[in-house]
Amino acid sequence: MTSQQVRDQFLSFFKSKGHTIVPSAPMVIKDDPTLMFTNAGMNQFKEYFLGNSKPKHPRVADTQKCLRVSGKHNDLEEVGKDTYHHTMFEMLGNWSFGDYFKKEAINWAWELLTDVYRIDKDRLYVSVFEGSDDADNLGMDKEAFALWKAIVPKDRIIMGSKKDNFWEMGDQGPCGPCSEIHVDIRPDAERRKVDGATLVNQDHPQVVEIWNLVFIQYNRKADGKLEDLPEKHIDTGMGFERLCMVLQGVHSNYDTDIFKPLIREIEIITGKPYGKDEATNIAIRVVADHIRAVAFSIADGQLPSNTGAGYVIRRILRRAIRYGFTFLDTNKPFIHRLVKVLVEQMGDAFPELRKEKQLIENVTKEEEHSFLGTLEQGLVLLDSIIKSTKGKKVAGDRAFELYDTYGFPIDLTALILQERGYDLDMEGFEAALQEQKNRSRSASEISKGDWTVLHKDVTQEFVGYDKLEAEVKIVKYRKVKSKKEGEQYQLVFNVTPFYAEGGGQVGDKGYLEAANGDVIYIVDTKRENNEIVHFAENLPKETSGTFKAVVDKKQRERTAANHTATHLLHQALREVLGDHVEQKGSAVHSKYLRFDFSHFSKLIPEQLQEVERIVNARIDAQLPLEEKRSIPMQEAMAEGAIALFGEKYGDTVRTVRFGQSIELCGGTHVKNTADIWHFKIVSESAVAAGVRRIEAITSDAVKEFYLTNNKALNEIKNLLNNTKDPVKSVVALQEENAQLKKQVETLLRDKAKNLKGDLLNEMQEVNGVNFLAKKVDLDAAGMKDLVFEMGQAKDNMFVLLGAENNGKALLTCYISKELAAERNLNAGAIVRELGKHIQGGGGGQPFFATAGGKNPAGIQEALGKAEDFIK
């Protein structure tokens, strides 16, 4: 039974019992102060249990995506080390909101497990709450015991403690006694030796809980006391992964079809086989589990970050990266490549994965790049720290060195040390951290390690809204190096007209002029630690004087025009598409602007034209800038100002208004929309599902755009010999091209058919395999058709074809499915390896894969290596 069938049968069963099937709630919780993530199926129904809201349906069932890595349900440290703990998992559940109670919940659970799923009754055990003599003073759950006793033998009913049989969502909230259903999947011989009842709740990997029936009848208040709920409810949760393990007859969740595709892809990417050694097994399980948690979180809108829920996701992903780096020898990003497999596996049940696939891949890859750089340096240093440590406790100041110099997370250091049997002196770490803060405060001439401080206790002032020039002094400077920019200097002034990069707008450029006429060019301006920092290629000969700081006026004006245009664009999009449009990001440069916004579909040409028309109408209307500075946030919002995605605001803000458009904004703008001259959309595309991107130009860039397009149009007219109607000529050319393509495809198909017989005759038997490696004169489609035709004519076949097409090298590998399975061959892995000879790469399925490269000269070398895979 496939996992999809298991899920479908669960939902179908409860639908037949009068339940409404509801979709999973988001895994990331935005509106509950007590939870960051959904950690149980009942989270989305808490208001119903508390009686605060009336449910739409008295009975519901669903499959809920859950995450347990923080708080009471912290499973992170166990994931990968065993075969049944997970971060992200599915919880199959059925609920009653004041409708049915224990009798129906127990009877239906037993019916589904034994009649529908046909699990052997002799392998099932149930538990009942035995009561507690603590402050709650709760009695035994006699009702549940009596109901179970009517179904199963008494010796299969286990009395459970409050720890195991009283379910609570957290420190407060709905709760109640529960009955767990456990399954014993040990071999019969083992079961005869040891009674399964003695292994329940003993962390035995083959005697596991699969379903928990919670009888919610209490509410835990903030003071710890219990109160009766207005109505009694049912909340059940069955671990989907464990259920699949039982029904698929395997002994690990990771052996089910939920995880096998991911594990297979990890094996292919890393070349590390699962099952060879325990360290590799753990690492592969960690990666396979963690990509699920990360992907589902991003799909629900939670990106990795340094705070809150975002930090949890970043920590999960970084744990996976570290295991890959340490045990799978992966020093390049690879985890993002698993997203495709995950989407194929779970995209039907959870369509948000498919919708957000690109975003998930992009974010994951970016995080990998960043953390691999940190790991590369940090792990080497941590190794040396461990080797030089006497005893089993690493000094806190050494851990701080790793944290301060390399940005290596202290909790990750502690985790690695724990896994290697070491303790961390956290008190010493905290002391070193505090000492650094004290040094920073007391520093006189040198601050933050490498700043040369010329003037202390100076508060920087930004005057760039009103001036493009100012008399300034250099407060401090430092030298910086980067691979991209080389050696530069960072300068901080007491007063500056330079706008620092922020809110999507690029930083100003310009120059610094000394009293003697020497000029230092400012190549960029950024904000660091709440200071405006100016980047220069060199320093003035004398840094202690007074300088004239001058902003590049032309760049500022063009950038300001583009920034104002983004505001007008935002307003126009909301008018054309609806109020659901929200800014998700922007980039404002002097030459162009980019605007990301929430919208569910591609904009049609008519919508783009209307947006463009509205923006240009407001440019023509000569709307003046209406600016308010340092006004209370509440006042700004009351005036209708829009707060933008991802931005942080203080108690006071600046508002920028042009006609109907009013936004909170710290950027620079034109004094009047007429200064923009004209607005032109040059592209509209998708950033990710639900997020679109418009790129546009204004001012001089529009003039250049029309000049370039007009020149290109004239060239096209000349080429077509039709200056009156070039469109008609292009259409005719396209139709002719389509006809020629069909003719070429027909010729290639005929050629492939003719080749088929010849190639079959050329095949040789190598190590019991019908083998052929040959260069042919076909394109990629022709080679694919040919090998599949050959595959229908002959079994036990391994074919590698190579071809040169338009100066590019192509490889096509076909392996009979039975042969691939029997000898553990994988065409995708083979073409990836052989692709090195043609300076390219590729992939595909175990039985068919292709590769492309830029080195046709390497085709014969690749063909010559093919036989090695079957020897």
Helices and strands as residue ranges (DSSP letters): H 3-16, E 20-21, G 43-45, H 46-50, E 59-67, G 76-78, E 88-97, H 102-111, I 112-116, G 121-123, E 124-129, H 142-149, G 154-156, E 157-160, H 162-165, E 166-168, E 173-184, H 188-193, G 196-199, E 207-220, E 226-239, H 240-247, G 253-255, H 260-270, H 278-299, H 308-327, G 335-338, H 339-346, H 351-355, H 357-387, E 393-394, H 396-406, H 410-419, E 423-424, H 426-442, E 446-447, E 451-453, E 461-462, E 469-482, E 486-493, E 495-496, E 510-513, E 519-528, E 531-536, E 546-551, H 553-577, E 583-588, E 593-598, H 605-620, E 626-632, H 633-638, E 652-658, E 661-664, G 673-676, E 679-688, E 691-698, H 699-720, H 726-762, E 764-766, E 769-775, H 780-793, E 797-805, E 808-815, H 817-822, H 827-834, G 835-838, E 840-844, E 848-853, G 856-858, H 859-865, G 866-870
